[in-house]
């Protein structure tokens, strides 16, 4: 029988980086880019990064869930996170390191929604995002990330 630790460290397959977004200034529209260099404090060209929240990630699988709660289609840029990842349960990786392209990130904690989600998504947007708002990460090793890069737990 496998131990809980062994089960926790298993994953079916690597994930994939599906979208990269930058916030060039506070309250500015998100800018979608095909690749970006991630430095110690976050994505080059993104504003307001900090050590523990240098990069924000969200699962692609959560977009339809949020959309279902709001009765509309949701696009990654609307949620104001930096990286959209599919095929890997980010919640299972809290406290662990992941590699995307040349970059290594540590998932530090949830990225709670802010009141801006109500403004962006409409009535009920804040509540729809609760539990689906994504994750914050600190940069362990910077480097280039490109769309379609594998997202691999280390």
C-alpha positions as CSV (number, residue, x, y, z in Angstrom):
1,X,0.0,0.0,0.0
2,X,1.3,3.5,-0.9
3,X,1.9,6.1,1.8
4,X,0.0,9.4,1.7
5,X,3.3,11.1,1.0
6,X,3.8,9.0,-2.1
7,X,0.2,9.6,-3.3
8,X,0.5,13.4,-2.8
9,X,3.7,13.5,-4.9
10,X,2.1,11.7,-7.9
11,X,0.5,13.4,-10.8
12,X,-0.9,11.9,-14.0
13,X,1.0,14.1,-16.5
14,X,2.7,17.5,-16.8
15,X,0.4,20.5,-17.3
16,X,0.7,23.0,-20.1
17,X,1.1,26.8,-20.2
18,X,-1.9,28.1,-22.3
19,X,-1.8,31.9,-21.8
20,X,0.6,34.6,-20.5
21,X,-0.7,38.0,-19.4
22,X,1.0,41.1,-18.2
23,X,-0.5,44.0,-16.2
24,X,1.6,47.0,-17.5
25,X,0.1,49.4,-14.9
26,X,-2.4,49.4,-12.1
27,X,-5.9,48.9,-13.5
28,X,-4.5,48.7,-17.1
29,X,-5.9,46.1,-19.5
30,X,-4.1,42.8,-19.6
31,X,-1.7,42.3,-22.4
32,X,-1.4,38.8,-23.8
33,X,2.2,37.8,-24.9
34,X,3.6,34.6,-26.4
35,X,6.6,34.5,-24.1
36,X,8.1,36.4,-21.2
37,X,11.2,36.5,-19.0
38,X,10.5,35.9,-15.4
39,X,12.9,37.6,-13.0
40,X,13.2,37.5,-9.2
41,X,10.1,39.8,-8.7
42,X,7.9,38.5,-11.5
43,X,7.2,38.8,-15.2
44,X,9.2,41.5,-17.0
45,X,6.7,44.2,-17.9
46,X,4.3,43.3,-15.2
47,X,3.6,45.9,-12.4
48,X,3.5,45.6,-8.7
49,X,5.1,42.2,-8.0
50,X,6.3,41.2,-4.6
51,X,8.4,38.2,-3.4
52,X,5.5,35.9,-2.4
53,X,3.1,37.1,-5.1
54,X,5.7,37.5,-7.9
55,X,3.7,35.4,-10.3
56,X,0.0,34.5,-10.3
57,X,-1.4,31.4,-11.9
58,X,-4.9,30.0,-12.6
59,X,-6.2,26.7,-13.9
60,X,-7.8,26.7,-17.3
61,X,-10.3,24.2,-16.0
62,X,-11.7,26.8,-13.6
63,X,-12.7,29.3,-16.3
64,X,-15.8,27.3,-17.4
65,X,-16.8,26.8,-13.7
66,X,-16.6,30.5,-13.0
67,X,-18.5,31.1,-16.3
68,X,-21.2,28.7,-15.3
69,X,-21.8,30.5,-12.0
70,X,-22.1,33.8,-13.9
71,X,-24.0,32.5,-17.0
72,X,-21.3,33.8,-19.4
73,X,-18.0,32.9,-21.0
74,X,-14.9,33.9,-19.2
75,X,-11.5,34.6,-20.8
76,X,-8.2,34.4,-19.0
77,X,-7.5,38.2,-19.3
78,X,-10.6,39.0,-17.4
79,X,-9.2,37.3,-14.2
80,X,-6.0,39.3,-14.2
81,X,-3.7,36.4,-13.4
82,X,-0.3,36.0,-15.2
83,X,-0.3,32.4,-16.2
84,X,-3.1,30.1,-17.4
85,X,-2.2,26.5,-16.8
86,X,-4.1,23.4,-17.9
87,X,-3.9,19.7,-17.2
88,X,-2.5,19.9,-13.7
89,X,-4.1,20.5,-10.3
90,X,-2.4,23.6,-8.9
91,X,-4.2,23.2,-5.6
92,X,-2.3,19.9,-5.0
93,X,1.0,21.7,-5.5
94,X,0.8,24.3,-2.6
95,X,4.3,24.6,-1.1
96,X,5.9,22.7,-4.0
97,X,8.1,23.8,-6.8
98,X,7.1,23.6,-10.5
99,X,9.1,24.2,-13.6
100,X,7.8,26.1,-16.6
101,X,10.3,26.6,-19.4
102,X,13.5,27.8,-17.8
103,X,11.7,29.1,-14.7
104,X,11.1,27.4,-11.3
105,X,8.3,28.7,-9.2
106,X,7.1,27.8,-5.7
107,X,3.4,27.8,-5.2
108,X,3.0,29.9,-2.0
109,X,-0.8,30.2,-1.5
110,X,-4.1,31.1,-2.9
111,X,-4.6,34.2,-5.0
112,X,-7.8,35.5,-3.4
113,X,-10.2,37.5,-5.6
114,X,-10.4,41.3,-5.1
115,X,-13.4,43.6,-5.4
116,X,-12.3,44.3,-9.0
117,X,-13.7,41.0,-9.9
118,X,-17.2,42.3,-9.3
119,X,-16.4,45.3,-11.5
120,X,-14.9,43.1,-14.3
121,X,-17.2,40.1,-14.2
122,X,-20.4,41.8,-13.1
123,X,-22.8,41.0,-10.3
124,X,-21.6,38.0,-8.3
125,X,-18.2,38.0,-9.9
126,X,-16.4,38.1,-6.5
127,X,-18.3,35.1,-5.2
128,X,-17.8,33.1,-8.4
129,X,-14.1,33.6,-8.1
130,X,-13.9,32.4,-4.5
131,X,-12.1,29.0,-4.4
132,X,-11.2,29.4,-8.1
133,X,-9.0,32.5,-8.0
134,X,-5.8,30.8,-8.6
135,X,-2.4,30.7,-6.9
136,X,0.5,33.0,-6.0
137,X,4.1,31.9,-6.5
138,X,7.5,33.1,-5.7
139,X,10.4,32.8,-8.2
140,X,13.0,30.2,-7.2
141,X,14.9,30.5,-10.6
142,X,14.0,33.0,-13.3
143,X,14.1,32.5,-17.1
144,X,12.1,32.4,-20.3
145,X,8.6,30.9,-20.4
146,X,6.8,30.4,-23.7
147,X,3.2,29.4,-24.6
148,X,2.8,25.6,-24.6
149,X,5.7,25.0,-22.2
150,X,5.2,22.0,-20.0
151,X,4.4,22.7,-16.3
152,X,6.1,20.0,-14.3
153,X,6.1,19.5,-10.5
154,X,9.6,19.1,-9.1
